[in-house]
């Protein structure tokens, strides 16, 4: 690794949230010795010297404007495909129809490769490049594979992708077009993960699986930074997030915690809602039982393919975020997802992926129950483009 003269990052160490181990971030690192994901920690006193509201306003509106709290030291290693801040769009008609007067959607479909996975890939691949990684392997339900393959190609890093055969075909095409080695696997993402584990063990590849390296989450947390900025440094009362592996939700909490410690926002966390499909809802089941970890969901199946994660490695972090914030977990069925997708498009012209539409279905349910209150500012996260839809009922002319 080339040693930079100066650093754009205040990265200080990697920390284990389970055993409190501390590791240096200067070498390639995967999981903690105890098996837990590792989280990046920053010298916040150093970051505070330059990361101010005014500085953020004056910087280009790209992902790297929060560079003090991102892990890449040398900007020469930043890998970019032109990612910019994504818009937060009011959806007044859809909101009025379900009784939520202050409803917005943050539309991640406008990022490169068409989903929020570009955030994690931009930072994860950039740090891998800085650490000298030559090839990586990962399982994917689709979007992450497209993103990491594209950013990997941009960085000159070889990609090995294992993807369930049932994933939207567009993703296997995109991975192949960017030169990734794609293997289609029977079953769901846990089956693809088993294939990747074999590659890592036998070929010595870098494991870029969700939370098996510390830096994908650092890219995802820029979603939280943008939410704070776009809500005038006063985050909304409720954030509704489609939860498969849950890295984005964990990242939002990490971002808001860091901003609060810097004094850029208050200490209040939004009430976080983890939305899953009724056909694969391990986090919901664990939350309903008051557990700290989930159990494997057998027979996972839903049209929202990105939510087909039977057991997330970071489930304990997701559940902790829900308990800390006074949030909840909600499961919605496929019919409700399709109806929500149609309503957002019909009422306000917002095209969402099924996973993003699931957040509107869940918010509607929470408003009916009274959990979402009058006047709450409610933010839905649409994680990807509508091209990921596998089934939409069409009316005859």
N, C-alpha and C positions, 0 to 999 in steps of 0.2 A: 504493500500500500504506500502510495506517495504521501509524504508528510506535508500538510499545508502549512504555509507560513502563518497565516491567520485563520480564524475559524468563524463561520457564519452561525455556528450552533453553540448553544450553552449546554449541550449534552454532557452529563457528568458520570452516569453509571447506569447499569441495568439492575433492577431490583425484583426479587421474587415476592409476589403478594401472599404466598402461602408460608414459606419458611424464613422470609426476610433475608435471604442470602443477597449479597452484593457482588456484582461482577463488573469487570472493566469492559467498556464497549468497543475496544480497539481491535478485537479479533472476531472472527466468525463465531456466532453463538446461536444455539437453537433453544431447547428447553432448559430449565433449571435442573440440577441433579435430582431434585425431588419430583420431577415430572411436570411441574407447573409452567405455564407461560411466564416469560420475563417481560417486565415493563420498563421503558426508558424513563429515567429521571433526569431533571435539568437543574442547573445552578440558577435558581430563579432570581437571586440577587443580581447576578450578571445580566440575565435577560431583561430585567426591569430597567436597566440603564438605557436601553435603546428601543424596547418594545412598548410603545405607548399608543394611545388611541390616535394621536396626531400622526405618528409614524405610519401606522397602518393605513390611514386615509391617504397619505402621500405616496405610498408605494404602489406599483402596478398591481392590478386586481388578480394576480395569479396565486397559486397555491403557496409559493415560496415567500410571500410577504410576511409570513409568520416564522421566518427562518430561525430565529432564536430558539424556538420550541420545536424545531424539527431536527432530526439526527445527523444530517449530512454536513460535515465540517467544511469541505472544499466545494465551492460552487461549480468547479470544473466537472464534478461528478453528477451534477443534477441532470436527470433525464426527463425531458419534457416533450409532450405532444400538443402543447398549446392549451393546457387546462386553465380555466378561468373560474372565478366565482360563479356559482349557479344561482338563478333567480329564485326568490320567494314570491309566489304568486297568490294573491287573494282569489278565493273561489266563492264569491258571495251567493250565487244561485244554488250551488250544491250545498253550501252551508245553511242557507235559509230553509232548504227543503228538509233538513234534519234538525233544525233548531240550534245551530252553532253560528252565532252572528259574526265571530271573528276567526274564520277558518282560512288557513293558507296551506299551500303545497310548496315544498322546496323541491325543485325539479332537477334531479341529478342526471337525467337522460341527456343533458346538453354537454356533458363531459366527453372527452375523447373515448372512443370505443363504446359510447352509449350508456354508461352506467357509473355509479359511484365507486365501482371497483378501480377506476382509473386513479382515484386518490391514493389507495393503498399501493397500487402498482408503481405509481410515480415515485413515491418515497421509498418503498421497499426495494425496488430495482436500483434506485440511485444509491442507497446505502450498500446494497450488494456489490455494486460496481466499485464503490469506494473501498470496500473490504477485499476486493480482488476475486469475487465469485465468478467462475467461468460458465457454470451450468446449474440450473435449478430444476426441481421437479415439484409438481403440485397436483392434487385432485381438485376438480371444479364441477359445479353445477352449470357452468356456462360463462357467465359474465366475467368472473375472475380469470378464467383461462384466456378469454379474448384480450383482457387488459394486460395481464402479465406477459402474454406472448408478444403483444405489440411493443410494450415498453422494453421487454427483454431484447427484442430484435433491434430496437433503437440504440440500446446500450451495447450490443454485440455479445449478449449472454444467451447461451443455448437454453431452450425451454423444452421440458418433457412433461406432457399433460395427460392425465388420466381423467376421463369424462364418462359419466353414465350414458348408455345408449339412448336413454329417454330424454336427454337434455335437448333444448331447442337446436335444430340443425344449424342455424346461423352461426353458432359458436364454434362448432367443429370446423366450419368453413373458414371463419376468421383466424382461428389458430393455425390452420394449415396454410393459409395465405401468407401469414407472417413467419412461416418457416418452422413452427413448433413441431415436435414429434408427438403426435396425438394417438392415444390408445383408447378405444371405446370399451367400456366395461359393463357387464351385466349387473343390474341392481341399482343401488343409490350411492350417494357420495361416500358413505362409509366403506363401501366395497372398492371404490376408486382409491380411497385413502390407503387401503391394504396393499393395493398394487404399488402405490407410490412408496410406501414403507419398504417394500422389497427393493425397489430401485435405489433408494437411499442407502440401504444396507449393503447391497451388492455392488453398486457402482460408485458409491461415495459422493452422490449428488447433494447439493444444498437443498434442504427441505423447506420449500416456501409455502407449506400448508398453513391454513389459518391458525395464527397464534403459535406456530412452532418456530417462528422467528419473531424478533421483537419489533419489527419496523413497519409492517403493514398497518398496524393499528395507529402508528404515528401519522401516516397519510390520511387514514380515515378520520382522525380527530380534527382535521382541518374543517370538516363539516361543522363541528361544534364551534370552532372559531368564527366561521362565517355566520352561523346562526346568531351568535352574540352580537357581531357587528351589524348585521342586517336588522336586528331588533333594537338598535340604538343602545347596545350594551345592557339591555334589560331583557333577558331571555323569556320566551313565552311561558305561560303557566303549564302547558301540556305539550309534550313532544311524543308523537305516535310513530313507532319505528317497526318495519317488517323484520322479523328476527329469525334468521336461520342459524349461522354461526355466531351472530350477535356482535361482531367486531365493531361495526359502526356505532351501535348503542354504547358499548364500552368506551369507544373513542370520544363520543360526545361528552360523556361524563368526565373523562380524563381532561379534555380540553377546557371544560367549564371549571373544573377544580383548579387547573393551572392558572386560568384567567382570574379566578377569585383570589388566589394566593398572591397574584401580582397587583390586586386592587383594581383591575379593569372592569370587573362586574361585582355584584353583591354575592353573598354566600348562598342565597337561595337556589336550590336545584329545581328545574322544571319537574313536574310529575311525569315520569317516563312510562310509556306503555309499550310493552313487547307484544307484537302481533304475530301469531302463528296461524297456520292452516289447521283446520280440524283434523285433517288426515295426517298431520305430523306436528304434534304440539307438546314436546317434552318439557319445555320451559314453563308452559301454562300449567301442566300437570304438577310440576315441582312447586310452582308459586302457590297454587291452590292448596297444596299440602304444607306450605310453610317450610319447605326444604331449602338447603343451601346448594344442592347439586341435583341435576336431573338424572333420570335413568333412560336407557336406550328405548326408543320408540319402534316397536316392531311393525312391519307392513306399511311403512311411510309411503303416502301417495297424495298428490295434490297437483292441480294445474299450475299453481304458483311454484314452479320447479325450484327456484332459489330458496324456498322455505323447506325443502326436503332434506333436512339435516337431523337425523335421528338422535344424535348425541353430540353436543358442541363441547370442545375442549375447554372453552372459556365460559361454560354455563354458570359457574359459581360467581364469576365477575358480573354477568348479566343480572343474575338474581340479587346480588348485593346492590347493584344500581337501582333495581326496582324497590327493594326494601328501604334503602337510604332516602330515596326521593319521594316516598309515599305513592309510588306508582303501582302498576298492576300488569298482568299478562292476560291476553284475550285471544281466543281461538275463533276463527270465522270459517264457514264452509265455502266450498267452491262456488256454489250458486250465489252467495252473498258477494264474493270477490268479483264475479262477472257482472253482477248488477251494479256494484260500486264503480267498476271500470267504465261501464256504459254511462252512468250518471255524471261522472266527472267530465267525460268527453262531451256529452250531450248538453249539459248545463253551462259549463265554463270553458269548453274547448281544450281541456288539459288531457293529453294522452298519457296514460300510465301503463307500466308493466303490471302484471297480476299482483306481484308482491307489493307494489306501491298502492294499488287499488285496495288491497287488504286493509291498509291503514284507515281508509275512509269507511269501510264496512265496520271496522272496530270502533271508530270514533262515533259513528251513528248509534251503535249499540250502547256505548258508554254515555252518550247524551240521553238516550231514552231511559237509562237506569238512574240518571241524576249524578253519576260520577263526574262527568264533565258539567261544570256549573255555568250559570248565566254569566256572560262577560269574560269567561276564560278565553285567552288567546291560544288557539290550538294549531299546532304545526304538524302536518303530515309529511313524511319523507317518501318521495317517489324515487326509488333507487335505480330505475332503468327505463329504457325506451320500450314503447309498446310493441316493438318488433319481437319481443320475447314471448308474446302471447301465443299460446298453443291452440286455443279454442275460443271463438267468439260467436255467439248465436246471431245470425243475420235474419232480418225480416224480409219476406218476399215483397217485391214491388206491387 
